[in-house]
Amino acid sequence: MRNCLKSFISVFLVLTFVFGVCLAGKAAAQGVAVKKRLPAPDFKLQDTYQDIVALKDYKGEQPVLLFFWTTWCPFCERELSVLNNAYQNLVKDGIELLAINAGELPDTVTNFIQDFNLAYRVLLDRDTGISSAYGVVGVPTYVLVDKAGNIVFKDNYFPQREYKALLAK
């Protein structure tokens, strides 16, 4: 019975994210802008090395780019490559990148990031609670948090123009 329930929950989560990807594509076409800066929900998540990462540790120190993704999403795979190419520039510009995997098993994520040789930190949102707190309805989703801890951007594309504008302030 437990295995059946676990399977049902896994299928439900996958279908929820597939539906969300469709919605996200529509939202990206329309453009999603953050008009009012809202505080970014704090979190503590474990990374793939079992270290705990808290968003509050960056508040007052540096902006943070959050990237919500899954291993089964082809659009995420493309964006992970974009981030791999942009990572050194982000670091040089003083922006921390945290890639947050939504709802997958640690072994699945670890094998994926080793295959793709990701250069940046990957956090595990095992129960998708943080994804939900950020209103993520589909992957990939980028959220740019300024130094003060406020969300300044949320959409499905890499926010290069937006993060450069944030740095110019």
N, CA, C and O of each residue as an XYZ file, in Angstrom:
676
protein
N       0.823     -1.191      0.000
C       0.000      0.000      0.000
C       0.872      1.262      0.000
O       0.587      2.221     -0.717
N       1.944      1.250      0.816
C       2.835      2.414      0.870
C       3.495      2.655     -0.482
O       3.577      3.798     -0.934
N       3.963      1.603     -1.129
C       4.609      1.762     -2.436
C       3.630      2.319     -3.454
O       3.995      3.139     -4.296
N       2.386      1.869     -3.372
C       1.357      2.374     -4.277
C       1.135      3.870     -4.028
O       1.021      4.648     -4.975
N       1.073      4.265     -2.764
C       0.886      5.667     -2.423
C       2.082      6.500     -2.872
O       1.906      7.597     -3.402
N       3.296      5.991     -2.667
C       4.496      6.705     -3.121
C       4.484      6.866     -4.634
O       4.824      7.930     -5.152
N       4.092      5.810     -5.345
C       4.022      5.886     -6.809
C       2.994      6.918     -7.243
O       3.238      7.705     -8.158
N       1.837      6.910     -6.578
C       0.801      7.879     -6.906
C       1.306      9.303     -6.694
O       1.102     10.170     -7.544
N       1.964      9.543     -5.563
C       2.479     10.884     -5.258
C       3.522     11.295     -6.291
O       3.530     12.441     -6.740
N       4.401     10.372     -6.670
C       5.427     10.685     -7.675
C       4.794     11.045     -9.006
O       5.191     12.021     -9.642
N       3.808     10.259     -9.432
C       3.126     10.536    -10.700
C       2.396     11.875    -10.614
O       2.413     12.655    -11.566
N       1.756     12.141     -9.479
C       1.053     13.407     -9.287
C       2.014     14.586     -9.409
O       1.708     15.571    -10.079
N       3.177     14.487     -8.762
C       4.156     15.577     -8.832
C       4.648     15.789    -10.252
O       4.778     16.926    -10.705
N       4.922     14.701    -10.955
C       5.391     14.809    -12.342
C       4.323     15.470    -13.203
O       4.629     16.379    -13.974
N       3.078     15.028    -13.082
C       2.002     15.617    -13.878
C       1.775     17.083    -13.518
O       1.477     17.897    -14.392
N       1.913     17.419    -12.249
C       1.774     18.806    -11.823
C       2.830     19.680    -12.495
O       2.523     20.774    -12.968
N       4.070     19.201    -12.540
C       5.127     19.989    -13.166
C       4.989     20.030    -14.683
O       5.312     21.045    -15.299
N       4.512     18.942    -15.302
C       4.288     18.963    -16.751
C       3.235     20.016    -17.078
O       3.405     20.807    -18.006
N       2.150     20.021    -16.311
C       1.119     21.035    -16.503
C       1.709     22.424    -16.274
O       1.409     23.365    -17.009
N       2.536     22.540    -15.265
C       3.171     23.817    -14.957
C       4.080     24.304    -16.067
O       4.161     25.504    -16.328
N       4.773     23.368    -16.728
C       5.647     23.742    -17.848
C       4.819     24.371    -18.947
O       5.231     25.358    -19.556
N       3.653     23.801    -19.201
C       2.767     24.374    -20.222
C       2.343     25.781    -19.831
O       2.367     26.695    -20.655
N       1.955     25.954    -18.566
C       1.573     27.282    -18.094
C       2.746     28.245    -18.135
O       2.592     29.416    -18.480
N       3.915     27.743    -17.781
C       5.105     28.595    -17.760
C       5.434     29.080    -19.161
O       5.811     30.238    -19.342
N       5.297     28.219    -20.141
C       5.545     28.618    -21.522
C       4.624     29.735    -21.945
O       5.048     30.674    -22.619
N       3.349     29.642    -21.552
C       2.390     30.696    -21.861
C       2.761     31.983    -21.139
O       2.691     33.063    -21.724
N       3.157     31.878    -19.868
C       3.536     33.066    -19.105
C       4.777     33.717    -19.691
O       4.868     34.944    -19.743
N       5.743     32.901    -20.135
C       6.971     33.453    -20.712
C       6.662     34.225    -21.987
O       7.268     35.260    -22.262
N       5.718     33.712    -22.755
C       5.352     34.394    -23.992
C       4.719     35.752    -23.681
O       4.885     36.707    -24.440
N       3.992     35.834    -22.557
C       3.348     37.074    -22.190
C       4.291     37.992    -21.423
O       4.056     39.199    -21.366
N       5.340     37.454    -20.840
C       6.271     38.232    -20.040
C       5.765     38.395    -18.617
O       4.676     38.926    -18.402
N       6.531     37.952    -17.661
C       6.141     38.050    -16.260
C       7.119     38.988    -15.584
O       8.316     38.709    -15.523
N       6.618     40.084    -15.084
C       7.491     41.064    -14.434
C       7.118     41.180    -12.963
O       5.951     41.049    -12.593
N       8.107     41.422    -12.144
C       7.863     41.665    -10.725
C       7.704     43.170    -10.572
O       8.669     43.931    -10.652
N       6.456     43.578    -10.351
C       6.174     45.005    -10.262
C       6.452     45.554     -8.865
O       6.943     46.673     -8.715
N       6.138     44.763     -7.852
C       6.378     45.169     -6.467
C       7.373     44.194     -5.868
O       7.180     42.979     -5.925
N       8.425     44.726     -5.301
C       9.447     43.862     -4.701
C       8.927     43.261     -3.404
O       8.641     43.966     -2.436
N       8.813     41.937     -3.414
C       8.370     41.208     -2.235
C       9.560     40.493     -1.613
O      10.483     40.090     -2.321
N       9.544     40.334     -0.299
C      10.641     39.595      0.332
C      10.676     38.151     -0.176
O       9.639     37.499     -0.303
N      11.859     37.676     -0.457
C      12.024     36.287     -0.890
C      11.830     35.372      0.317
O      12.430     35.600      1.368
N      10.995     34.335      0.178
C      10.848     33.391      1.297
C      12.196     32.764      1.645
O      12.919     32.292      0.767
N      12.518     32.765      2.925
C      13.774     32.156      3.361
C      13.644     30.641      3.275
O      12.540     30.097      3.317
N      14.753     29.986      3.158
C      14.750     28.522      3.136
C      16.075     27.994      3.637
O      17.085     28.697      3.667
N      16.039     26.751      4.025
C      17.234     25.972      4.324
C      17.071     24.676      3.536
O      16.136     23.909      3.764
N      17.988     24.445      2.613
C      17.959     23.229      1.811
C      19.319     22.558      1.841
O      20.349     23.211      2.013
N      19.307     21.263      1.675
C      20.536     20.497      1.610
C      21.023     20.482      0.163
O      20.228     20.347     -0.767
N      22.334     20.621     -0.014
C      22.881     20.494     -1.359
C      23.264     19.039     -1.618
O      23.059     18.177     -0.763
N      23.808     18.775     -2.771
C      24.143     17.396     -3.143
C      25.327     16.847     -2.358
O      25.624     15.655     -2.443
N      26.006     17.700     -1.595
C      27.092     17.248     -0.718
C      26.621     17.140      0.729
O      27.422     16.911      1.635
N      25.313     17.306      0.940
C      24.655     17.211      2.238
C      24.954     18.395      3.158
O      24.750     18.305      4.368
N      25.433     19.495      2.594
C      25.600     20.730      3.352
C      24.280     21.501      3.318
O      23.537     21.432      2.339
N      24.001     22.228      4.384
C      22.773     23.023      4.460
C      23.063     24.441      3.957
O      24.048     25.065      4.349
N      22.195     24.925      3.093
C      22.313     26.268      2.542
C      21.045     27.039      2.922
O      19.930     26.561      2.718
N      21.236     28.236      3.475
C      20.114     29.095      3.852
C      20.179     30.384      3.046
O      21.244     30.988      2.919
N      19.058     30.799      2.511
C      19.026     32.032      1.735
C      19.412     33.234      2.588
O      20.060     34.159      2.099
N      19.019     33.228      3.859
C      19.297     34.378      4.733
C      20.793     34.657      4.866
O      21.183     35.774      5.206
N      21.632     33.659      4.604
C      23.083     33.863      4.696
C      23.609     34.830      3.635
O      24.707     35.367      3.777
N      22.836     35.052      2.581
C      23.258     35.945      1.506
C      22.682     37.353      1.658
O      23.146     38.294      1.015
N      21.661     37.487      2.520
C      21.003     38.779      2.683
C      21.998     39.800      3.216
O      22.705     39.557      4.194
N      22.035     40.941      2.550
C      22.964     41.999      2.921
C      24.366     41.781      2.366
O      25.218     42.664      2.465
N      24.606     40.625      1.791
C      25.937     40.293      1.270
C      26.009     40.381     -0.252
O      26.890     41.042     -0.802
N      25.062     39.700     -0.938
C      25.109     39.667     -2.393
C      23.767     39.202     -2.959
O      22.998     38.524     -2.277
N      23.492     39.576     -4.218
C      22.293     39.071     -4.879
C      22.420     37.562     -5.126
O      23.523     37.017     -5.186
N      21.263     36.904     -5.266
C      21.227     35.465     -5.497
C      20.287     35.174     -6.668
O      19.168     35.685     -6.725
N      20.754     34.357     -7.584
C      19.923     33.876     -8.682
C      19.513     32.449     -8.354
O      20.354     31.554     -8.273
N      18.208     32.243     -8.167
C      17.676     30.912     -7.917
C      17.194     30.344     -9.248
O      16.581     31.048    -10.050
N      17.473     29.085     -9.467
C      17.032     28.425    -10.693
C      16.331     27.129    -10.312
O      16.972     26.195     -9.830
N      15.020     27.067    -10.525
C      14.226     25.877    -10.214
C      14.169     25.000    -11.457
O      13.886     25.481    -12.554
N      14.443     23.696    -11.276
C      14.567     22.802    -12.425
C      14.303     21.349    -12.027
O      14.181     21.020    -10.847
N      14.219     20.479    -13.061
C      14.132     19.033    -12.875
C      15.009     18.357    -13.922
O      15.361     18.960    -14.936
N      15.355     17.105    -13.666
C      16.207     16.362    -14.609
C      15.452     15.939    -15.857
O      16.065     15.747    -16.907
N      14.146     15.791    -15.769
C      13.366     15.279    -16.896
C      12.881     16.378    -17.839
O      12.250     16.079    -18.853
N      13.155     17.605    -17.533
C      12.680     18.745    -18.325
C      13.710     19.120    -19.396
O      14.816     19.542    -19.058
N      13.365     18.973    -20.684
C      14.332     19.318    -21.739
C      14.684     20.804    -21.764
O      15.803     21.165    -22.127
N      13.746     21.665    -21.385
C      14.028     23.104    -21.339
C      15.005     23.419    -20.214
O      15.850     24.305    -20.343
N      14.883     22.684    -19.108
C      15.806     22.857    -17.982
C      17.220     22.461    -18.402
O      18.193     23.133    -18.060
N      17.315     21.381    -19.136
C      18.627     20.908    -19.588
C      19.331     21.995    -20.401
O      20.527     22.234    -20.233
N      18.581     22.641    -21.272
C      19.158     23.730    -22.085
C      19.593     24.879    -21.183
O      20.680     25.428    -21.362
N      18.751     25.250    -20.212
C      19.063     26.364    -19.319
C      20.229     26.034    -18.381
O      21.006     26.920    -18.025
N      20.352     24.778    -17.985
C      21.499     24.380    -17.160
C      22.804     24.612    -17.917
O      23.809     25.009    -17.327
N      22.783     24.363    -19.222
C      23.963     24.638    -20.051
C      24.232     26.140    -20.144
O      25.380     26.579    -20.086
N      23.162     26.919    -20.288
C      23.306     28.384    -20.312
C      23.957     28.845    -19.015
O      24.867     29.673    -19.028
N      23.487     28.305    -17.901
C      24.042     28.683    -16.596
C      25.490     28.232    -16.446
O      26.305     28.951    -15.868
N      25.815     27.062    -16.954
C      27.211     26.608    -16.899
C      28.113     27.594    -17.630
O      29.210     27.901    -17.163
N      27.651     28.091    -18.776
C      28.433     29.052    -19.551
C      28.496     30.420    -18.880
O      29.494     31.129    -19.013
N      27.437     30.798    -18.159
C      27.367     32.122    -17.538
C      27.926     32.145    -16.118
O      28.131     33.220    -15.554
N      28.171     30.996    -15.545
C      28.498     30.912    -14.123
C      29.708     31.769    -13.731
O      29.637     32.504    -12.746
N      30.788     31.694    -14.460
C      31.985     32.470    -14.098
C      31.712     33.967    -14.114
O      32.221     34.699    -13.266
N      30.907     34.429    -15.075
C      30.555     35.853    -15.108
C      29.663     36.236    -13.935
O      29.797     37.329    -13.385
N      28.758     35.349    -13.550
C      27.920     35.612    -12.389
C      28.786     35.761    -11.135
O      28.602     36.691    -10.350
N      29.719     34.845    -10.962
C      30.620     34.894     -9.803
C      31.434     36.184     -9.826
O      31.565     36.869     -8.812
N      31.973     36.499    -10.991
C      32.775     37.715    -11.141
C      31.949     38.958    -10.810
O      32.471     39.918    -10.241
N      30.663     38.941    -11.164
C      29.774     40.068    -10.891
C      29.223     40.066     -9.461
O      28.499     40.982     -9.071
N      29.567     39.036     -8.683
C      29.135     38.998     -7.288
C      27.748     38.433     -7.072
O      27.107     38.728     -6.063
N      27.278     37.623     -8.006
C      25.949     37.011     -7.872
C      26.115     35.532     -7.574
O      26.829     34.821     -8.281
N      25.450     35.075     -6.522
C      25.461     33.654     -6.176
C      24.377     32.940     -6.969
O      23.256     33.436     -7.081
N      24.703     31.788     -7.513
C      23.753     30.960     -8.252
C      23.434     29.728     -7.420
O      24.331     28.996     -7.003
N      22.136     29.507     -7.183
C      21.684     28.311     -6.488
C      20.655     27.617     -7.376
O      19.552     28.126     -7.575
N      21.020     26.466     -7.900
C      20.110     25.677     -8.731
C      19.326     24.760     -7.801
O      19.910     23.944     -7.088
N      18.008     24.895     -7.812
C      17.160     24.151     -6.884
C      16.380     23.095     -7.657
O      15.496     23.413     -8.452
N      16.724     21.832     -7.406
C      15.994     20.745     -8.048
C      14.680     20.519     -7.309
O      14.649     20.431     -6.082
N      13.608     20.425     -8.069
C      12.270     20.331     -7.490
C      11.759     18.889     -7.465
O      11.328     18.354     -8.487
N      11.813     18.272     -6.288
C      11.091     17.045     -6.033
C      11.691     15.729     -6.471
O      10.979     14.727     -6.534
N      12.973     15.698     -6.775
C      13.556     14.439     -7.240
C      14.481     13.829     -6.189
O      14.938     14.505     -5.267
N      14.738     12.549     -6.353
C      15.595     11.825     -5.419
C      17.050     12.291     -5.543
O      17.511     12.588     -6.645
N      17.771     12.357     -4.428
C      19.159     12.814     -4.455
C      20.044     12.041     -5.436
O      20.861     12.650     -6.127
N      19.900     10.723     -5.513
C      20.735      9.940     -6.439
C      20.475     10.321     -7.892
O      21.407     10.403     -8.693
N      19.220     10.551     -8.227
C      18.864     10.958     -9.590
C      19.531     12.277     -9.933
O      20.096     12.438    -11.015
N      19.461     13.223     -8.999
C      20.029     14.558     -9.221
C      21.554     14.483     -9.292
O      22.164     15.080    -10.179
N      22.161     13.761     -8.373
C      23.622     13.642     -8.342
C      24.146     13.028     -9.630
O      25.118     13.525    -10.200
N      23.521     11.961    -10.095
C      23.955     11.338    -11.350
C      23.811     12.306    -12.521
O      24.683     12.368    -13.388
N      22.728     13.053    -12.547
C      22.489     14.012    -13.614
C      23.562     15.095    -13.633
O      24.131     15.389    -14.684
N      23.839     15.689    -12.473
C      24.808     16.793    -12.459
C      26.225     16.311    -12.754
O      27.037     17.069    -13.284
N      26.528     15.063    -12.419
C      27.841     14.514    -12.777
C      27.932     14.306    -14.286
O      28.965     14.590    -14.891
N      26.851     13.812    -14.894
C      26.832     13.614    -16.342
C      26.972     14.928    -17.096
O      27.596     14.982    -18.156
N      26.385     15.991    -16.542
C      26.409     17.284    -17.216
C      27.506     18.201    -16.708
O      27.644     19.328    -17.184
N      28.298     17.723    -15.735
C      29.445     18.464    -15.240
C      29.083     19.899    -14.835
O      29.729     20.860    -15.254
N      28.041     20.020    -14.016
C      27.601     21.341    -13.574
C      28.628     21.937    -12.616
O      29.141     21.253    -11.731
N      28.916     23.214    -12.806
C      29.967     23.888    -12.051
C      29.443     24.592    -10.802
O      30.240     25.114    -10.022
N      28.157     24.620    -10.594
C      27.570     25.408     -9.518
C      26.811     24.520     -8.542
O      26.581     23.337     -8.793
N      26.435     25.121     -7.433
C      25.793     24.409     -6.338
C      24.354     24.025     -6.691
O      23.595     24.830     -7.230
N      24.000     22.782     -6.377
C      22.650     22.283     -6.611
C      22.023     21.914     -5.268
O      22.585     21.144     -4.489
N      20.844     22.483     -5.018
C      20.105     22.226     -3.784
C      18.934     21.293     -4.076
O      18.424     21.241     -5.195
N      18.520     20.559     -3.045
C      17.463     19.564     -3.207
C      16.191     20.003     -2.478
O      16.153     20.053     -1.249
N      15.174     20.314     -3.237
C      13.857     20.645     -2.696
C      13.002     19.378     -2.824
O      12.121     19.286     -3.679
N      13.283     18.426     -1.965
C      12.713     17.077     -2.092
C      11.198     17.054     -2.096
O      10.594     16.303     -2.863
N      10.571     17.863     -1.250
C       9.107     17.831     -1.165
C       8.445     18.977     -1.938
O       7.233     19.170     -1.836
N       9.214     19.723     -2.692
C       8.790     20.883     -3.491
C       8.157     21.994     -2.647
O       7.443     22.844     -3.177
N       8.414     21.987     -1.357
C       7.874     23.037     -0.487
C       8.418     24.416     -0.807
O       7.682     25.402     -0.770
N       9.701     24.490     -1.121
C      10.307     25.787     -1.452
C       9.830     26.241     -2.828
O       9.550     27.422     -3.038
N       9.741     25.309     -3.752
C       9.209     25.638     -5.084
C       7.814     26.238     -4.946
O       7.492     27.234     -5.595
N       7.000     25.637     -4.111
C       5.645     26.152     -3.874
C       5.679     27.517     -3.212
O       4.901     28.400     -3.576
N       6.565     27.704     -2.248
C       6.675     28.993     -1.554
C       7.025     30.120     -2.523
O       6.638     31.269     -2.310
N       7.757     29.790     -3.584
C       8.138     30.776     -4.596
C       7.128     30.858     -5.738
O       7.333     31.604     -6.696
N       6.049     30.103     -5.642
C       5.020     30.156     -6.674
C       5.459     29.551     -7.991
O       4.977     29.952     -9.051
N       6.368     28.592     -7.936
C       6.842     27.945     -9.153
C       5.755     26.987     -9.640
O       5.412     26.019     -8.960
N       5.220     27.272    -10.827
C       4.190     26.416    -11.400
C       4.721     25.592    -12.561
O       4.027     24.714    -13.072
N       5.928     25.867    -12.971
C       6.558     25.120    -14.061
C       8.043     25.363    -14.051
O       8.530     26.358    -13.515
N       8.743     24.448    -14.646
C      10.194     24.569    -14.734
C      10.582     24.667    -16.202
O       9.904     24.099    -17.058
N      11.643     25.366    -16.498
C      12.547     26.092    -15.608
C      11.951     27.420    -15.152
O      11.166     28.042    -15.868
N      12.335     27.842    -13.954
C      11.950     29.147    -13.434
C      13.165     29.791    -12.768
O      13.842     29.184    -11.938
N      13.416     31.033    -13.159
C      14.474     31.849    -12.545
C      13.845     32.843    -11.583
O      12.796     33.422    -11.867
N      14.496     33.032    -10.446
C      14.098     34.061     -9.487
C      15.369     34.799     -9.084
O      16.321     34.191     -8.595
N      15.377     36.114     -9.294
C      16.522     36.933     -8.916
C      16.175     37.679     -7.634
O      15.187     38.410     -7.566
N      17.006     37.477     -6.629
C      16.807     38.090     -5.313
C      17.915     39.123     -5.112
O      19.099     38.810     -5.237
N      17.521     40.350     -4.800
C      18.535     41.391     -4.620
C      19.246     41.239     -3.275
O      18.899     40.382     -2.462
N      20.225     42.073     -3.070
C      21.057     42.020     -1.861
C      20.237     42.216     -0.584
O      20.598     41.710      0.478
N      19.132     42.953     -0.697
C      18.266     43.210      0.458
C      17.311     42.037      0.744
O      16.583     42.052      1.736
N      17.323     41.030     -0.128
C      16.473     39.866      0.090
C      15.104     39.954     -0.551
O      14.185     39.238     -0.153
N      14.954     40.835     -1.550
C      13.680     41.000     -2.244
C      13.719     40.385     -3.632
O      14.752     40.414     -4.301
N      12.601     39.833     -4.061
C      12.498     39.278     -5.412
C      12.366     40.435     -6.394
O      11.459     41.260     -6.273
N      13.275     40.494     -7.370
C      13.244     41.557     -8.371
C      12.946     41.028     -9.765
O      12.703     41.807    -10.687
N      12.963     39.700     -9.926
C      12.695     39.096    -11.232
C      12.224     37.671    -11.032
O      12.732     36.945    -10.177
N      11.236     37.278    -11.838
C      10.780     35.895    -11.845
C      10.235     35.596    -13.230
O       9.268     36.214    -13.676
N      10.868     34.638    -13.910
C      10.400     34.257    -15.244
C      11.087     32.965    -15.654
O      11.781     32.336    -14.855
N      10.887     32.578    -16.908
C      11.400     31.306    -17.402
C      12.617     31.456    -18.304
O      12.982     30.509    -19.001
N      13.243     32.607    -18.307
C      14.441     32.814    -19.114
C      15.544     33.429    -18.249
O      15.275     34.051    -17.221
N      16.771     33.241    -18.684
C      17.936     33.756    -17.964
C      17.897     35.281    -17.932
O      17.831     35.919    -18.982
N      17.937     35.870    -16.742
C      17.752     37.322    -16.597
C      19.030     38.144    -16.717
O      19.358     38.910    -15.811
N      19.740     37.998    -17.799
C      21.012     38.710    -17.934
C      20.824     40.224    -17.869
O      21.541     40.901    -17.132
N      19.879     40.760    -18.621
C      19.645     42.210    -18.613
C      19.244     42.680    -17.213
O      19.708     43.719    -16.744
N      18.386     41.914    -16.554
C      17.897     42.296    -15.239
C      18.995     42.248    -14.178
O      19.065     43.129    -13.320
N      19.851     41.230    -14.230
C      20.895     41.189    -13.208
C      21.951     42.249    -13.462
O      22.537     42.772    -12.514
N      22.206     42.578    -14.723
C      23.154     43.667    -15.023
C      22.591     44.999    -14.525
O      23.330     45.826    -13.991
N      21.274     45.206    -14.702
C      20.641     46.436    -14.215
C      20.695     46.490    -12.688
O      20.891     47.561    -12.114
N      20.528     45.370    -12.044
C      20.597     45.307    -10.582
C      21.993     45.707    -10.107
O      22.133     46.410     -9.106
N      23.013     45.264    -10.818
C      24.392     45.578    -10.437
C      24.732     47.045    -10.681
O      25.583     47.611     -9.994
N      24.063     47.664    -11.667
C      24.345     49.054    -12.015
C      23.809     50.024    -10.963
O      24.208     51.188    -10.934
N      22.912     49.554    -10.102
C      22.320     50.441     -9.088
C      23.282     50.749     -7.978
O      22.939     51.480     -7.049
